[in-house]
Amino acid sequence: MKIGIICGHGNGDPGAVSPTFGSEADFVRKLAPLIKKYLSEYAEVNILDTSINWYSYLQSNYFDFSEYDYIIELHGNAGAKDHGGNGKTTGIEIWVTSLEQAITVEQNICKAIEQFGLLNRGVKVCDFLVITAIKKQGVSSCLIENGFIDDFDDMKLISDNIEEYCKILARSISEGFGLKNKEDSSADENGKYVIQCGAFKEYANAKRISDKINSIGYSNCISKINDYHKVYVGPFKNYETASEVSANLNKNKIDNYVLLNN
């Protein structure tokens, strides 16, 4: 699986500004390499050009996002006006476009960051320019508001624990998509659903599909059943996760369907 990271604002636009923690543009550019560091344990990850203000750029330019399976746009929120701290966080929220059909991954991110200590403001819908331009190319995307820049409690919690924050965020994305750590390809034996990606008389044909699935970040296995070599991805604990992985496999031209794991 290939994931892209876009940093909001920049190129002269600071975004929201905190007198203590600096600009939103600088903040998300600190998060991006750490998220990439941990998310790369599960998928191929690229940080798109951070010198570009993507909101301005895409108003008059076209960019081909089709090589990606998923893109996250990083921002910090504003409006709390709590520069001194009141002992409470204002929280994380994630935006998706009205074109998205599933929000399981984004909900998983919010729940994980809630456990970290930020208020969970949920997944919301708005056709923001960047994520809409991406989604119109058939690539799922979301805009993550990583706390409130003008909330002292939000920024101190993240800044004091920035490695852990990025690690949790990366892990929640990988879990949402059912990705396995590249160094640990063991399947979830308690999972209720699996994805079958073909049945082949010749082992070589099954191996070819298996290798392609591995190349996009999903662990899989080949099982010989009644003289056919069948390729399976999973298992997965819930149908929603299996369906999202199935959609990504389809995007990569791998025919498949979701089955109960008997």
N, C-alpha and C positions, 0 to 999 in steps of 0.2 A: 504494500500500500504506500502511496506517495502523498505526503501532507505538506502543504505550504503554510508559511506564517507571514502575515502582512502586519507591519507596524503602522499604527495610525499617526496622522499629522506629519510633522517634519518638513524639511525644505523651507524653513523660515516660519512655519506655523507651529507654535509650541503646544497648542491645545490648551487644556486647563492647566492652571499654575498654582502650586502650593508654596507659601513663603518658607516652609520648612523642608519640603521634599522635592521641590523643583517642578519641572514641566512634565506634562503628560507624555509628550513626544520622547523625552529622555527616559522616562520611567518604563515605557513599553519596550524601548530598545535595550533596556537592561534585562527585561523578562525574556525576550525572544531567544537569545542564545542559550539560556538555561533551560527553557522549555524544549528547545531543539536537542540539547544534550541528553535529556532524559527520555524524550519521545523517540529519539533515534535508537533506543534499545528495542523498539517495537516496529518501527517503520522507517522508510526513507523520508527524510525531512529537509526542506529547503526554506531558508529565510529569503523572501523576495527583497529586491533592492531597497534598502532602508533610506537611501538618499531621495527617494521619490515620495512625494505626497500623493498617495494613490487616489484619494478623493478628487484632487484637482486633475491629476493625469488622465483618469478615465472619463472625464467630462469631454475631452477632445481627442482622445487616443484609444486605440484598440490594443488589448493585450490578450494573447492566447493562454488561457488557464487550463486547457483541456488535458495537459499531461498530469494534472493532479486529480486525486480522488476526493480530497477534502482540504479546505482552506479555512484557517482561523485568522480573523482580523483583531488585533489587540488594541484596546483603548483603556482609558481610565475615565470614570464618570465624574460628574460635577453637579453641584446644587445643594450639598449638605451644609456648607458654610460653617463647618465645625473645625476651625483651624487650631483651637486650643485643646480639643479632646473632651469628651463627656463620658468616657467609659463604655460607649456603645459603638458598634460598627454600623455603617449604613448599608454596606454589602455589595455582593456580586450579582449581576444580571447578564443574561445572554440574549442577543437578538438574532432572529432568523427571518428570512423573507417569507412572504405569503406563498411562495412556490414550493417551499419545503413540505414534504409529505410525512416526515418523521422527525421527532426531536429527542429520541432516546439518549443519544450521545450527549446532547447539551444538558438534558436533565441530570445525567450522571455527573457531569462536570460541576453543576450547581450544588448537588448533594455532597460531593467530595469536598468542595471548598467551604461548604457550611460546616463540615466536621473540622476543618482547619480553624474556623472561628469567625468567618464573615457571614453576615446575615444573607440568607438565600432569598433573593428577590425574584427568582424564577426565570423561565424562558418566555420571551415576548416576541411579538411579530411586528416588523416594520420593514418596508422595502428600501432600506438604505442603499445608497448608490453603489458602493463597492461590492457588497455581498450579493446584490441583485445582478450586477454585471457578471459576476462569477457564476451564479446559479443559472443565468440564462444560457450559459455554455454547457449546462448539464452537470456542473460540479457543485456538490453540497458545500455550504459555507456558513459561517456564523461570525458574529461580532461579539467579543467578550469584553464586558466592562469590568476590569479587574479592580474592584473597589472604587471609592470616591477619592479623587485627588485632593479635594478640599475637606476631607474628613481625616483628622489627625490620627484617630484610632485605626481606621482602615490602613492608612499608609504606614504607620509604625508597625502594625502587625505583619504586613507583607514585607516591608523593608528589613525588619529585624530577623525575618525567617524566609528570606527570598529563595534560597535553594530548596527548602522544604515545600514552599508554595508551588514552585514550578514543577517539582517532582510529583506532587499530588495532582496538579492539573494535567501533566503529561500522562500519568498513570490512569486518570479517569477517562481520558480520550481513548487510550488503548483498550481499557476494559469495555467502554461503550461500543467499540467496534469488534470486540472479541479477539483482539490481537494478542499473540503470545510473545513473550520476551524471546529475542533471537537466540539467547543462550538457554532457553527453557521452552522447548516445543511440546511439552507434555499436554495432553488434552484434558479437559474437565470431564472426568468419567461420570460425574453425577448430572451432566447436562441432559436436558430433555429432548433437544432438537439437534439434528445434524443436517448438513448440506451435501447432497450427492452431486458430483460434477462429472458424471459420465460412467458408463460401463463398457469395457473393452475386451475383446477376445485376446488381443495382443498386449502383453505387459508393457512393451515399449511405448504404446500409445497412451496408456494410463500414466506412465512415468513422465511423458512429455507434458501432460496436463498438470500433474503433481508439481513438476519443476516450475511451471508457469505460475501456479498458485503460490509456491514458496517465494517466487521473485517479487510478488506484490505484498508479502508480509503475513500470509496466513499459513499456520501449521495445518498439515493434512496427513492422511494415511491412505494406503492402497490395500484393499481387502479382496481376496479371491473368493467369490461366492458363485457356486454353480457354473464353473468354467469361465466366469467373467471377472475381470479386474476392475473393481469399483473404487472411485476416488471420493473420499469423504473429507469435509472440513468441519471442525467442531470436535466435540459437542458444545452446545450453548444452553445456558440455563433458561433463557426465555425466548419466545418466538420473535419479539421485536428486534433483539440483537441479531438473531439468525437472519431475519429479513433484510436488515441493513447490510450485513456482510454479503448476502445473496445479491443485493442490488449492486454492490461494488464489484462483485465477480462478473455480473452481467455487463457492467461498464467496461470491464477488461476483456470482453468477448469470450467469457467462459460460461457455457450453458450449465444451468444448475437448477435444483429445486430443493425446498426444505422438507425434511421428513422427521417423523418421530424417531427418537433414538431407542430402538427396541433392544 
